Amino acid sequence: RGVTSELVSRLLHLHFRDSKTKVSGDALQLMVEFLRIFVVEAAVRGVRQAQAEGAVLVDVDQLEKVLPQLLLDF
């Protein structure tokens, strides 16, 4: 399933100030792809951080360590 258009549309509309704000289909698809890439990249970086620390599982600590650079890269 992953990141769906419906999910992204709901998330966007939660933060719009004007309830009449609309998102075009192209813009929605762009946001879906952006979020998909962002989540995959966060997971990959989290795994690499966990491996560097000798951890078997990725937890919040590893994600917190990679998040600042991830946000700067995006």
Short mmCIF file of the C-alpha atoms (twelve columns), coordinates in Angstrom:
data_MODEL
# 
_entry.id   MODEL 
# 
loop_
_atom_site.group_PDB 
_atom_site.id 
_atom_site.type_symbol 
_atom_site.label_atom_id 
_atom_site.label_alt_id 
_atom_site.label_comp_id 
_atom_site.label_asym_id 
_atom_site.label_seq_id 
_atom_site.Cartn_x 
_atom_site.Cartn_y 
_atom_site.Cartn_z 
_atom_site.pdbx_PDB_model_num 
ATOM 1  C CA . ARG A 1  0.000   0.000  0.000   1 
ATOM 2  C CA . GLY A 2  2.494   2.616  1.078   1 
ATOM 3  C CA . VAL A 3  1.782   6.295  0.637   1 
ATOM 4  C CA . THR A 4  -1.529  6.727  -1.192  1 
ATOM 5  C CA . SER A 5  -3.081  9.743  -2.877  1 
ATOM 6  C CA . GLU A 6  -5.969  9.589  -0.445  1 
ATOM 7  C CA . LEU A 7  -3.651  9.684  2.565   1 
ATOM 8  C CA . VAL A 8  -1.630  12.609 1.228   1 
ATOM 9  C CA . SER A 9  -4.774  14.499 0.293   1 
ATOM 10 C CA . ARG A 10 -6.156  14.067 3.807   1 
ATOM 11 C CA . LEU A 11 -2.873  15.156 5.381   1 
ATOM 12 C CA . LEU A 12 -2.675  18.248 3.190   1 
ATOM 13 C CA . HIS A 13 -6.275  19.235 3.852   1 
ATOM 14 C CA . LEU A 14 -5.751  18.918 7.606   1 
ATOM 15 C CA . HIS A 15 -3.297  21.809 7.413   1 
ATOM 16 C CA . PHE A 16 -5.028  24.125 4.954   1 
ATOM 17 C CA . ARG A 17 -6.368  27.289 6.554   1 
ATOM 18 C CA . ASP A 18 -9.112  27.659 3.954   1 
ATOM 19 C CA . SER A 19 -11.377 24.625 3.556   1 
ATOM 20 C CA . LYS A 20 -11.947 25.621 -0.089  1 
ATOM 21 C CA . THR A 21 -8.275  25.117 -0.986  1 
ATOM 22 C CA . LYS A 22 -7.822  22.514 -3.709  1 
ATOM 23 C CA . VAL A 23 -4.833  20.499 -4.885  1 
ATOM 24 C CA . SER A 24 -4.412  19.582 -8.528  1 
ATOM 25 C CA . GLY A 25 -3.921  15.957 -9.487  1 
ATOM 26 C CA . ASP A 26 -0.358  16.636 -10.647 1 
ATOM 27 C CA . ALA A 27 0.540   18.391 -7.393  1 
ATOM 28 C CA . LEU A 28 -0.953  15.532 -5.396  1 
ATOM 29 C CA . GLN A 29 1.017   12.931 -7.358  1 
ATOM 30 C CA . LEU A 30 4.187   14.972 -6.835  1 
ATOM 31 C CA . MET A 31 3.608   15.061 -3.074  1 
ATOM 32 C CA . VAL A 32 2.917   11.310 -3.019  1 
ATOM 33 C CA . GLU A 33 6.215   10.608 -4.769  1 
ATOM 34 C CA . PHE A 34 8.093   13.081 -2.554  1 
ATOM 35 C CA . LEU A 35 6.770   11.472 0.644   1 
ATOM 36 C CA . ARG A 36 7.486   7.965  -0.669  1 
ATOM 37 C CA . ILE A 37 11.102  8.887  -1.413  1 
ATOM 38 C CA . PHE A 38 11.453  10.699 1.928   1 
ATOM 39 C CA . VAL A 39 10.209  7.679  3.914   1 
ATOM 40 C CA . VAL A 40 12.411  5.227  2.013   1 
ATOM 41 C CA . GLU A 41 15.456  7.459  2.485   1 
ATOM 42 C CA . ALA A 42 14.719  7.812  6.209   1 
ATOM 43 C CA . ALA A 43 14.488  4.031  6.519   1 
ATOM 44 C CA . VAL A 44 17.749  3.455  4.627   1 
ATOM 45 C CA . ARG A 45 19.620  6.026  6.695   1 
ATOM 46 C CA . GLY A 46 18.159  4.589  9.884   1 
ATOM 47 C CA . VAL A 47 19.391  1.113  8.927   1 
ATOM 48 C CA . ARG A 48 22.865  2.431  8.139   1 
ATOM 49 C CA . GLN A 49 22.996  4.243  11.484  1 
ATOM 50 C CA . ALA A 50 21.876  1.112  13.333  1 
ATOM 51 C CA . GLN A 51 24.509  -0.960 11.545  1 
ATOM 52 C CA . ALA A 52 27.194  1.586  12.437  1 
ATOM 53 C CA . GLU A 53 26.163  1.271  16.079  1 
ATOM 54 C CA . GLY A 54 26.082  -2.525 15.940  1 
ATOM 55 C CA . ALA A 55 22.326  -2.616 16.558  1 
ATOM 56 C CA . VAL A 56 20.160  -5.356 15.121  1 
ATOM 57 C CA . LEU A 57 16.973  -3.273 14.918  1 
ATOM 58 C CA . VAL A 58 16.324  0.336  13.971  1 
ATOM 59 C CA . ASP A 59 14.600  2.331  16.675  1 
ATOM 60 C CA . VAL A 60 13.734  5.948  17.307  1 
ATOM 61 C CA . ASP A 61 17.277  6.737  18.467  1 
ATOM 62 C CA . GLN A 62 18.792  5.973  15.062  1 
ATOM 63 C CA . LEU A 63 16.065  7.892  13.238  1 
ATOM 64 C CA . GLU A 64 16.587  10.899 15.504  1 
ATOM 65 C CA . LYS A 65 20.283  10.851 14.690  1 
ATOM 66 C CA . VAL A 66 19.772  10.850 10.906  1 
ATOM 67 C CA . LEU A 67 16.781  13.228 10.819  1 
ATOM 68 C CA . PRO A 68 18.643  16.586 10.906  1 
ATOM 69 C CA . GLN A 69 20.763  15.784 7.845   1 
ATOM 70 C CA . LEU A 70 17.825  14.146 6.088   1 
ATOM 71 C CA . LEU A 71 15.761  17.311 6.478   1 
ATOM 72 C CA . LEU A 72 18.620  19.433 5.196   1 
ATOM 73 C CA . ASP A 73 19.016  17.161 2.165   1 
ATOM 74 C CA . PHE A 74 15.340  17.486 1.288   1 
# 
